[in-house]
Amino acid sequence: MIRCFSAFLFLLLCCAGCMSFDYVGQTFDPRPGSSPVAFFEGRQEIPPDTYRIIGRGTLTGSSKIDGFDRTQKMRDIARERGADAVCIVGTRTFPVGFYPRAKGEFAPPSTINANRDGTDDVGAPWQSDSFGEERVSSSGETRARYDFEIKLLLLKKTGDFEKEMKTRKGFL
């Protein structure tokens, strides 16, 4: 029983920080892990005539993954595909599931309501019935789990791109 639980816990921890990447475009020789990758947060930031778009991709994962890990993953993906830069062209978060609110998440109602602004003792919104006897959370009984989606472009320096395309013959 303990061995089964340990295996389940290990599998859960392995999948907790998962991100997936879908890519359409060209791939070049991978770059070393220490090589720098430029990072742009919009097409208007890309210097003109410096980079060529080699592909586009979508990075998805749990919204609990922090921004540093997302950025690092995008840079690693760029290195794997031989890109010199990454440009974010769109982001969004969206609900992917709902779960019940934990019982201990709100403080129990107090007998004296000093907060006449519609919040309870910890600042959570609430409502009472017409007689003022029953307190009900106005936040709802469920919460949503969110995922993120980042649409990005992978870029290669123009000179390197043209040199590589000449060696591939017929693709330029």
C-alpha positions as CSV (number, residue, x, y, z in Angstrom):
1,M,0.0,0.0,0.0
2,I,2.8,2.4,0.9
3,R,4.7,1.5,-2.2
4,C,1.6,2.2,-4.4
5,F,1.1,5.6,-2.6
6,S,4.7,6.5,-3.1
7,A,4.6,5.7,-6.8
8,F,1.4,7.8,-7.1
9,L,3.0,10.7,-5.3
10,F,6.1,10.6,-7.4
11,L,4.0,10.6,-10.6
12,L,1.9,13.5,-9.4
13,L,5.0,15.5,-8.6
14,C,6.6,14.8,-12.0
15,C,3.5,16.0,-13.8
16,A,2.8,19.1,-11.5
17,G,5.1,21.4,-13.4
18,C,4.6,20.1,-16.9
19,M,4.5,22.4,-19.9
20,S,3.8,21.4,-23.5
21,F,5.0,23.1,-26.7
22,D,3.5,22.8,-30.2
23,Y,5.7,24.1,-33.0
24,V,5.4,24.7,-36.7
25,G,8.4,25.9,-38.6
26,Q,12.1,25.2,-39.5
27,T,14.6,23.7,-37.2
28,F,18.3,24.4,-37.3
29,D,21.3,22.9,-35.5
30,P,20.8,23.2,-31.7
31,R,22.7,26.0,-29.9
32,P,24.8,25.4,-26.8
33,G,23.0,25.7,-23.4
34,S,25.1,28.7,-22.5
35,S,24.3,30.7,-25.6
36,P,22.2,33.8,-25.1
37,V,18.7,34.0,-26.5
38,A,17.1,37.5,-27.0
39,F,13.6,37.9,-25.6
40,F,11.0,40.3,-27.0
41,E,7.6,40.9,-25.6
42,G,6.0,42.1,-28.8
43,R,6.7,42.4,-32.5
44,Q,7.3,46.2,-32.2
45,E,10.4,45.5,-30.0
46,I,12.2,43.4,-32.7
47,P,14.9,45.5,-34.5
48,P,14.1,45.9,-38.2
49,D,16.1,43.7,-40.6
50,T,17.9,41.9,-37.8
51,Y,15.9,38.7,-37.4
52,R,13.9,36.3,-39.6
53,I,10.9,34.3,-38.4
54,I,11.7,30.6,-38.5
55,G,8.6,29.3,-36.8
56,R,5.7,29.8,-34.5
57,G,4.7,27.9,-31.4
58,T,2.3,27.6,-28.5
59,L,3.5,27.0,-24.9
60,T,0.8,25.7,-22.5
61,G,0.9,24.7,-18.9
62,S,-0.6,25.3,-15.4
63,S,-0.9,28.9,-14.3
64,K,0.9,27.8,-11.1
65,I,4.2,27.7,-13.0
66,D,6.0,31.0,-12.4
67,G,7.1,33.5,-15.0
68,F,10.8,32.7,-14.6
69,D,10.3,29.0,-15.4
70,R,8.1,29.9,-18.4
71,T,10.8,32.3,-19.7
72,Q,13.5,29.7,-19.2
73,K,11.5,27.0,-21.0
74,M,11.0,29.4,-24.0
75,R,14.7,30.1,-24.1
76,D,15.5,26.3,-23.9
77,I,13.0,25.6,-26.7
78,A,14.7,28.3,-28.9
79,R,18.1,26.8,-28.3
80,E,16.9,23.3,-29.2
81,R,15.6,24.6,-32.5
82,G,18.6,26.8,-33.3
83,A,16.8,30.1,-32.8
84,D,18.6,33.3,-31.7
85,A,15.5,35.0,-30.2
86,V,11.9,34.6,-28.9
87,C,9.1,37.0,-29.4
88,I,5.8,36.7,-27.5
89,V,2.8,37.6,-29.7
90,G,0.0,36.6,-27.3
91,T,-0.8,35.3,-23.9
92,R,-4.0,34.2,-22.1
93,T,-5.1,32.2,-19.1
94,F,-8.3,30.1,-19.1
95,P,-10.2,27.9,-16.7
96,V,-9.7,24.2,-17.2
97,G,-11.6,22.8,-14.3
98,F,-13.4,23.6,-11.1
99,Y,-13.1,22.2,-7.6
100,P,-15.0,22.9,-4.3
101,R,-13.8,25.6,-2.0
102,A,-12.1,24.3,1.1
103,K,-14.2,24.4,4.3
104,G,-11.5,26.2,6.4
105,E,-10.9,28.9,3.7
106,F,-13.2,31.5,5.4
107,A,-13.3,32.5,9.1
108,P,-16.4,31.2,10.9
109,P,-19.1,33.9,11.3
110,S,-18.7,35.9,14.4
111,T,-21.6,36.8,16.7
112,I,-20.9,40.5,16.3
113,N,-20.6,41.9,12.8
114,A,-18.4,45.0,13.0
115,N,-17.9,45.0,9.3
116,R,-20.9,46.6,7.7
117,D,-19.2,46.8,4.3
118,G,-20.3,43.3,3.3
119,T,-17.1,41.5,4.2
120,D,-16.4,39.0,7.0
121,D,-13.6,39.1,9.5
122,V,-10.9,38.1,7.0
123,G,-12.2,40.4,4.2
124,A,-14.1,37.8,2.2
125,P,-17.4,39.0,0.7
126,W,-20.6,37.7,2.2
127,Q,-24.4,38.2,2.1
128,S,-27.0,37.6,4.7
129,D,-30.6,36.6,4.3
130,S,-33.4,39.2,4.7
131,F,-33.6,38.6,8.4
132,G,-29.8,39.0,8.8
133,E,-29.5,35.6,10.5
134,E,-27.7,33.4,8.0
135,R,-24.3,34.4,6.5
136,V,-23.6,33.0,3.1
137,S,-20.3,33.5,1.1
138,S,-20.9,35.6,-2.0
139,S,-17.7,34.3,-3.5
140,G,-19.3,31.0,-4.6
141,E,-18.7,27.5,-3.6
142,T,-16.2,26.5,-6.3
143,R,-12.9,27.7,-7.6
144,A,-11.3,27.3,-11.0
145,R,-8.0,25.9,-12.0
146,Y,-6.3,27.9,-14.7
147,D,-3.8,27.1,-17.5
148,F,-1.8,29.5,-19.5
149,E,-1.1,29.7,-23.2
150,I,1.7,31.7,-24.7
151,K,1.9,32.2,-28.5
152,L,5.4,33.0,-29.7
153,L,7.7,33.3,-32.7
154,L,11.2,31.9,-32.9
155,L,13.7,34.1,-34.7
156,K,17.1,33.7,-36.3
157,K,19.5,36.4,-37.2
158,T,19.1,37.4,-40.8
159,G,22.8,36.7,-41.8
160,D,22.8,33.3,-40.2
161,F,19.4,32.4,-41.7
162,E,20.5,33.3,-45.2
163,K,23.8,31.4,-44.8
164,E,22.0,28.3,-43.6
165,M,19.4,28.5,-46.3
166,K,22.1,28.6,-49.0
167,T,23.6,25.4,-47.6
168,R,20.2,23.7,-47.8
169,K,19.8,24.8,-51.5
170,G,16.4,25.6,-52.9
171,F,14.7,26.6,-49.6
172,L,15.3,30.4,-49.8
